[in-house]
Amino acid sequence: MPTTTDPRAAVIGLGAMGGRAAAALATVRPTHGYDPVAASRGRAAELGVAVHDSAAAAARQADVIFLSLPTPDVVRAVITDLDDTVRDRTIADLSTIDPDTAREVAATVGDHGGRYVDAPILGRPAACGNWTLVCGGTDSDIAMITDIAVGTIARATHRIGDVGAGATLKLLNNLMFGAINTITAEVVSLAERAGIDADRFSGVIAESGAASVSGLFRDITPRMAAHSYDPAFAINLLAKDVRLGSDLARSLGRSAPMADLVRTITERGWPRDLVILIRPR
């Protein structure tokens, strides 16, 4: 049970990832939260999170503030709203954003007397507790986050480098995810068009030991074969991540044609309420 001597946590953004993080943290320490969506606040409250009516109100109750937000613009807006509330507090940003935004936000937090670590998540929502946080920041700030996160929301944290390094690694990971997911959806569709049972296609390859087999392939191809497209990851969020990754390549002066192709596919007009488990039309 939480005790009053434990470092207090706040989670700003109680969606698919943040909601799970807040619930897990609340099992071992006082945890506060905020989300603009009433339903998200309600779910968090039922799981032991003390919910508030603003980000600043939640943050004032915490020693470490976790952000779990959808876009760089939202991260900037929340940091602006927090203002001096960040003083003497550590911000652990779980959001998937670009490294320039991470460095910009870190400077703003520092100007207000706080500390900032970009600590995006490697792992799916249901794997909360076994996530890996890839971190950009100082050793001491990351050590503080590690003490709180490992054993509750994460299996491990890794310092990748200075602020922005964690965000960079996460974008590169999501570029790979986008490319693998896209070609997997395409080949399942081609298998069906060629007259091969998609379930058999999935099972034979998955059990073959072929180099093409990945955890993602094992997870999504049976569901594609069954035409079971329950939400896993919103296509608009993947489009955002791929766009940021493609822009990162440009900022580094490198050509990234595969990233640009996946960007075109994810932005080409699929309905935004569809999800990653989607076959080409």
N, C-alpha and C positions, 0 to 999 in steps of 0.2 A: 504493500500500500504506500502511496505517496506520503512523505513527511514534510514538515515545514522547513527542515534543514536542507532538503535537496534543492539544487539550482532550479529555478522556475523556468519553464519554457512557454513560448507563445508560438503559434503557427498561424501565419497570415495566408489565407487561401486554403479552404477546406474541401477541395474537390477530390478527384480520383486518387491523387498522390498525397496531398496535404491532409485530407481527412483521415487516411489510414495512419499517416505519421502522427497526427495529433492524438488519435485513439491509442496508439502504441505507447507514446510518451506518457499519456495520462495514467497508465497502469503503474508507473513507477515514480512519478513526480508531479507536482502541481503543474497543470498545463492549461493555458488560456488560448483562445482562438477567435478568429474573425473571418467571415466571408460575406460578400454582399448578397449572396443567394440565401434566402431564409431556409430553404430545405437543407442546404449544406450545414448551416448552423444547427438546425434541429437534429440532424443525424449525429453531429459531433457531440452535442449536449447529451444525447442518449448514451453515448459511449464514455462519458465522464469528463469531457472537456468543458471548462468554464468559458462560455461564449460571451462575446461583447458586441456592442453596436457600432464599433469602429476599430480600425487597425490600431490607432494610437491607444485606445482604451485597453486593448489586449496587450500591447507591447509594454505599457507601463507596469504591468504585473509580472514581467519576465526579466530574467537575466540573459537568456539567449533567445533570439527571435528567428524562427525559421520562416523563410518565404517560400511559397509554392504557388507560383503565379504563371499565367499562360504566355505572356509576351514581354519583350524588353520594355515596351511603352508602359505596361502595367507595373512592372518593377520600378521604373522611374517615378511613376505617379505615387506609388505607395511610399517610397522613400521620401518624396517631397511631403506627403501627408504626415509622415512620422516626425519629420523635422528634428527638434531637440530631444525627442523621446528616445533617440538612439544613444544618447550620451551614456557612457560607461556600460554599454551593452554590446553584445556580439551579434552580428547579423550572419546567419548561415543561409545562403541563398540556394535553395534546391531547384530553382527554376532553370529551364533550358533557355539560355540567352547567349548573345554574342560576347566575345571577350572585351570589345570596346565598351559596351554597356556595363559590364562587370567592373571595369577600371573606373569608368565615370561614376558609377554608384559608390564604389569604394572611396573615391575622393570626397564625394558629398558626405558620406557617413563619417569619414575621418574629420572633416571640417566641423562636424557637430559633436565630436568627442566620442564617437563609437568606433567599432572595429567590424570589418567585413571580410567574409570568405565566400567565394563562389564554390558551391558544393553540390553540383547537380548529381542526379541519381542515375546509376546504371542498374536497371531492374524494372520489372513490371509492377503495377499496383499490388497485385495479390502476393507478391514476394516481399512485402514490407516485413522487415525483421532480418532479411537476407540481402538487402540492398548493398551496393558499394557506392560510397560517396567519393567522387573525384574532386579534389580540393585545390583551390588556388588561394594562397595567403601565407601568413607567417606560421612558423612552427608552433608558437604558443597559442595562437588563435585556433589553429586546426586541432591541437591537443585538447582544448576545451570542448570543442564540438565533438571530438571523438569520445570523450568521457561520457557525454550525454547520449550520443547517437548509437554507438556500438553496444549491442545487447538489447536495444529497443527497436530502432528502425533499420539499423544497418548491421551487416556482418563485418564490414571493414571500411576504413577511410584510407585514402592515399593522397599524400601531398604531391601534386604534379609539378608545382612551381609557384611563381608569384600569382597575384590576383589576375584572373583571366585565363590561366592555364587549365583549370578545371572545365570552364565553359568551352574552351577550344577542344579538349578531348571529347566532351559530350557531343558536340556538333559533328565531329569526325565519326563517332560511333553511330550517330543517327543518319549520317549520309550512307554508311554501310547498310544500316537497317532498311532505309528507303530503297536502296538498289536491290538488296536481296529479296525484300518483300515484293517489289515490282516484278522482277523476273520470275519469282515463284508463282505469282498469280497468273502471269502470262503463260508459263509452261503447263500449268494445270488446265487452263482453258484450251491450249493447243492439243493436249492429250485427249480431252473430250471430243474436240473437233475431229481428231484423227481416228476416233472410234475406240480409244483405249479407256476402259473404266477408270475413272479418276481415283477411286478408292484403292484399286489395285495398283495403279501408278504410284500413289503415295506410299502404300505399304511395302511394295517391292524395293523401291529406292531407299526407303528409310532403313530397311533391314539389311541392305546390301553392303554397307560399309563404304560406299562410294564417297569420294572426296567432296561431292556436292552436298552431302547430308549435313545439316546443322540442327541445332536445337530449335531454331525458328522453323525450319522445314518440317521437323517432326510435329511441331505444335500446330501450324496453320494448314498444312495440306490436307489432313483428314477433315478439318472443318470446311475447307473449300470444296472437297469432294462431296461432303454431305450438304453443301449449300447452306451451311449454318454460319451466318454472318453476324453473330452477336457482337456488340461493340467491344473493341479492345483498345483502340487508339484513334481518336478523331482525325479524319483526313486533313482537316484544316490545320491541326497542330503539326502533323507531319510536314505539310506544305511549308509551314513557318520554319520548322527546323531545317528542312532541306534548303530553303531560301537563305537562311542565315549561314549554312555551311557553304553554299555556292558563293555568297558574298565574301565569306572568309577567304576562299581561294583567290578571289579577285584582289582582295586587300593584300595578299601575300605575293601577288604578281605571278601566280601559277595558273596554268590552264587545267580545268577540271571538267572535261567533256561529259563524263558519266554523271557527275553531280548536276550539271546543267540539264542533261536529258531527264533525270529523275525529277528535277524541279519543273520542267515543262509538263511532264506527265501528271504530277500531283497538283499542278495549278491549272490544268487545262479545262476545268469546268465541271468536274464531278460534283454532284450535290454535296454541300458541305456537311450534311448530317449523316453521310455515309462514313464508313470506317475503313481501317486498313485491310480488313478481311473482305476484299472486294475483287471481283474478276474484271478483266478488261471487257468492254462492251463492243 
